[in-house]
Amino acid sequence: MADKKTNMTLNSNNLEQFNKKIKIILDNHKTTPYEKKIALFKLIENLEVGETRIEEKKRVDYLLKAHLYSDLAKQSMENYKKTTVEDFSNSKQSKQL
């Protein structure tokens, strides 16, 4: 999807192109909502919006990564809960036999 590492400077000339990329990501029915979030994150991560101080850029990068890792952690916990319930159900059924 948005795996290309192309930096894009957002301005009035290429705003339509940026909107098209977002629309392509969101309209792709073959991907999960989680994969769409990752693709949007990558698109925004490579977006140039002008010069920023290095310290400010680092802070913003940390915040973006924190949000991404938070979503990853939530997804992992949901998967953990599902497998735990399945494992518990399977062990309970095998004991009854």
C-alpha positions in Angstrom: 0.0 0.0 0.0 2.0 3.0 1.2 5.3 1.2 1.7 7.2 3.7 -0.6 9.7 5.8 1.4 9.0 9.0 -0.6 9.0 12.2 1.4 6.2 14.5 0.3 6.1 18.2 1.1 2.5 19.2 1.7 1.5 22.4 -0.1 -1.5 23.6 -2.0 -0.1 22.2 -5.3 0.0 18.5 -4.1 -2.8 18.5 -1.6 -5.0 16.7 -4.1 -2.3 14.0 -4.6 -2.0 13.5 -0.9 -5.8 13.2 -0.6 -5.8 10.6 -3.3 -3.2 8.5 -1.5 -5.4 8.7 1.7 -8.5 7.7 -0.3 -6.7 4.7 -1.9 -5.6 3.5 1.6 -9.0 3.9 3.1 -10.9 2.4 0.2 -8.8 -0.8 0.0 -11.2 -3.5 1.1 -8.6 -6.2 1.1 -6.8 -4.7 4.1 -7.8 -4.8 7.8 -8.4 -1.5 9.7 -5.1 -2.2 11.5 -3.2 -2.4 8.2 -4.9 0.8 7.1 -3.7 2.6 10.3 -0.1 1.4 9.7 -0.3 2.6 6.0 -1.6 6.0 7.1 1.0 6.2 9.8 3.7 5.6 7.2 2.3 8.2 4.9 2.2 10.8 7.6 5.6 9.8 8.9 7.1 10.7 5.6 5.2 13.9 5.2 7.3 17.1 5.1 5.5 20.1 6.5 8.5 22.5 6.7 11.6 23.0 8.7 11.4 22.1 12.4 14.0 22.1 15.1 15.7 18.7 15.7 14.4 18.6 19.2 10.9 19.2 18.2 11.1 16.6 15.4 12.3 14.1 17.9 9.5 14.8 20.3 6.9 14.5 17.5 8.5 11.2 16.3 8.3 9.8 19.8 4.6 10.8 20.1 3.8 9.2 16.7 5.6 6.0 17.7 4.0 5.9 21.1 0.5 6.0 19.4 1.5 3.3 17.0 3.0 1.1 19.7 -0.2 1.7 21.8 -2.3 0.4 18.9 0.0 -2.5 18.5 -0.2 -3.3 22.2 -4.0 -3.2 22.1 -4.1 -5.5 19.1 -1.7 -7.9 20.8 -3.8 -8.0 24.0 -6.9 -8.7 22.0 -5.1 -11.6 20.3 -3.8 -12.9 23.6 -7.3 -12.8 25.1 -8.8 -14.7 22.2 -6.1 -17.4 22.3 -6.4 -17.7 26.1 -10.2 -18.2 25.8 -9.7 -20.8 23.0 -7.0 -22.6 24.9 -9.2 -22.7 28.1 -12.2 -23.9 26.1 -10.1 -26.7 24.5 -8.6 -27.9 27.7 -12.1 -27.8 29.4 -13.6 -29.9 26.6 -10.7 -32.4 26.6 -11.1 -32.9 30.4 -14.8 -33.7 29.9 -14.0 -36.5 27.5 
